[in-house]
Structures are given as C-alpha cells and as structure tokens.
Amino acid sequence: MLKARLTAATWTLSAVTAGALLAGCSGSASDGKSEPELSKGKLADTVAEKLAASTGQAKPDISCPENLKGNVGTTTRCKLTASDGSTLGVTVKVTSVDRDKINFGIQADKTPTPAQS
C-alpha cells in the first residue's frame, strides 16, 4: 500500500513540475483539412513522451478522449493512470498553430484521484 501511495505521489509531484515546463510541446497533423487536427492517440503519445522526458520517469499511461483541433485556445483533458490505478488529470491547451503544426501547453492537476478499491 505504501508503494502505491508513493507511486501516485511521485507522479503527482513530477507531473505538476513538468506541467510548468511543458509550454512548448507540439504535434503535427496533415490530412488535407483546412484546420489541422492531432489524433487522440498521437496526442496521448506526445504528452506521455514529454512527461517522461521532463520527469526522468518511465513513459506514463496517458489517454485522451478526443482529437485536438488546431484552434488557438482549444483545450482537452487527458488522463494519466499510474501503476497503482490512481489517476491524474492533464489539461492540454493549443497555444499556436503554424500550418499543420499544433503547439500546445500541458498542465497536470495538483492532486491525483485515488485508485478505486
């Protein structure tokens, strides 16, 4: 039980720290549409890679409920699931768009949701 708490706490602290550092993330999508869009799978993978790189931890399990549309100010909420089953919300917000490149910032919640028993 202590290990589970440490896992969630470690990811929480690391993710919150990373959230402040990840204002320059980006992803690219080109499908011929007038508005670029990043698939939810590619978005989740990019967020996971950036969190892992900035925290020095293994790549976390991230899921995103929808594609990210390339409009400045657009937001979506992704979810980090720790190995103990606890979750941490991650807000992704589009900061700029350059042709088919969507630049976005990532902000992790400060408090995780405990795993359900």
N, C-alpha and C positions, 0 to 999 in steps of 0.2 A: 504494500500500500504506500509506503514512504517513497519507493522508487517511482510509482505512478504520479504522485504529487510532485516529485522533483522533475519528472519529465515535462509535465504541464507547466510548472513554474519556470523551468529553463526556457521552454519555447516561448512562453509569455514574455519574459524579460528580453529574450533575444529578438523576438518579433517586434516588440514595441520599439526597441532600439533600432532595428532595421527599418521600421516604418518611417522614422525620421530621416533615414539615409537614402531611401529609395525613390526620391522625387524624380529621378531621371530615367526610369525604365521605359522601354519601348518595345513595340512589336510591329511586324509588318504583315499586311494582307493585301493581296491584289487579285480580285476576282472580276474585274471589269465594271463593277458598280461605281456610281458616281460618288458614293460615300464609302470609305474604307471600313472594314469590319474585321475584327480579330475573333476567331472561333473560340468558344469557351474552353475547349481542350488546349489550344495553343496559349491562351491567356493563363490558364491554371499552371501549365508547364513553365511559362516565363516567370510568373510570380514565385513558384517553388524554387526555380533556379536562382533568382535574385535573393530570396530569403536565405537559401543555403550559402550562397557566396558571401553575403554580408554578415552572417552569424557564425560561419565556420562549422555549422552542424550539417548533418545529412539532409538531403533534399526532403522536405516535408510533403505530406499528402495534402494537396490542395484541390478543391473542387470549386468550379464557378458555375452558376445556374444559367448563364446566358452569354451570348456573344457580346463583345464590346464594340459598340458603334463608334466610329471616328468623328464624334462631335465634341468640341471643347466643352468641358463641364459635365459630360455624361459620366455617371457612376454606376458601379455594380458592386455587389457584396459577394466575396468568395469566402470559403471556409477552410481553415487549416484543421486537420484532425491529427492529434498526437497519438503516439503508440498506445497510450493508456485509455484512449477513447474520448478524452476531453477535446473540446473544440475551441477555436479562436477565430473570431470574425476578422476579415481583412477587407477594407474598402479600397477599391481601385477607381481612380478618377482621371479622366482624359485631360491632360494639360495643354497639348497642342497636337496638330495634325500637319504633316508635311507630305503631300501627295498620298501615298499608300502607307506611310509610316505613322503609327499612332503612338504618341508619347503619353505616358501616364505615371501617376504617383501612386504609391501604396502606403496605406496607414493601417496598422494592426490595432485591434482593440486592446485595451489595457488589462482586461480581466477575461480569463477563459471560462467556458461553460463546462462544469464537471461532467465526466462520463456518467451515463445512466447505468444504474445497477441492474 
